[in-house]
Amino acid sequence: KNQVEQSPQSLIILEGKNCTLQCNYTVSPFSNLRWYKQDTGRGPVSLTIMTFSENTKSNGRYTATLDADTKQSSLHITASQLSDSASYICVVTLYGNNRLAFGKGNQVVVIP
Amino acid sequence: GAGVSQSPRYKVAKRGQDVALRCDPISGHVSLFWYQQALGQGPEFLTYFQNEAQLDKSGLPSDRFFAERPEGSVSTLKIQRTQQEDSAVYLCASSWPRGSGANVLTFGAGSRLTVL
């Protein structure tokens, strides 16, 4: 069973609209939680990284939240742009051995 | 270099052939990771190097997979007697100083392997 589950698997949004992506994880304890953006045919690029004590982290139009009690994280994209079309991957670092547990990603398509 | 460089970007192999995938990490990065990403899936861990030492190879799916980093910089992932299920994108990532704890991994663009 995957330790990191993301939803929705995919979504289509209109340019300029906001959207929120969800990540639920079972990894415990963990060191940090990251969100990566992966464009088609490219490697993942880090957007945010949060330790277990942080609740929110922003990077431009991207805002990530973390609730360590419920083991949930979200990534909110504000005023979406066509360039936001990508897969967004939630990654949890296992405490102790620093192994990374990857979600399958949220595939976002922004249309004009 | 400015980023993690991987080659070849695309490789088509006949089943049974051996392939070698190369990763040039960011200069000075101690840690190097290999991941396998199947279509529509998240990356799956294969192996981890700290300098030239391969500290974790528990993710390698079979003994047909072999990775090395002899001088602590460039790394090669070798797949012997390729099978169709080996078809995937192979991602390399590096970080500094150690591990992937709180350090940001920088990924390469990946090598897409297709086994016919």
Boltz contact constraints between the chains, C-beta under 6 A:
constraints:
  - contact:
      token1: [A, 31]
      token2: [B, 101]
      max_distance: 6.0
  - contact:
      token1: [A, 32]
      token2: [B, 102]
      max_distance: 6.0
  - contact:
      token1: [A, 42]
      token2: [B, 109]
      max_distance: 6.0
  - contact:
      token1: [A, 43]
      token2: [B, 91]
      max_distance: 6.0
  - contact:
      token1: [A, 43]
      token2: [B, 107]
      max_distance: 6.0
  - contact:
      token1: [A, 43]
      token2: [B, 108]
      max_distance: 6.0
  - contact:
      token1: [A, 43]
      token2: [B, 109]
      max_distance: 6.0
  - contact:
      token1: [A, 43]
      token2: [B, 110]
      max_distance: 6.0
  - contact:
      token1: [A, 44]
      token2: [B, 107]
      max_distance: 6.0
  - contact:
      token1: [A, 46]
      token2: [B, 104]
      max_distance: 6.0
  - contact:
      token1: [A, 89]
      token2: [B, 42]
      max_distance: 6.0
  - contact:
      token1: [A, 98]
      token2: [B, 99]
      max_distance: 6.0
  - contact:
      token1: [A, 98]
      token2: [B, 100]
      max_distance: 6.0
  - contact:
      token1: [A, 98]
      token2: [B, 101]
      max_distance: 6.0
  - contact:
      token1: [A, 100]
      token2: [B, 100]
      max_distance: 6.0
  - contact:
      token1: [A, 102]
      token2: [B, 42]
      max_distance: 6.0
  - contact:
      token1: [A, 102]
      token2: [B, 43]
      max_distance: 6.0
  - contact:
      token1: [A, 103]
      token2: [B, 42]
      max_distance: 6.0
  - contact:
      token1: [A, 104]
      token2: [B, 41]
      max_distance: 6.0
  - contact:
      token1: [A, 104]
      token2: [B, 42]
      max_distance: 6.0
  - contact:
      token1: [A, 105]
      token2: [B, 42]
      max_distance: 6.0
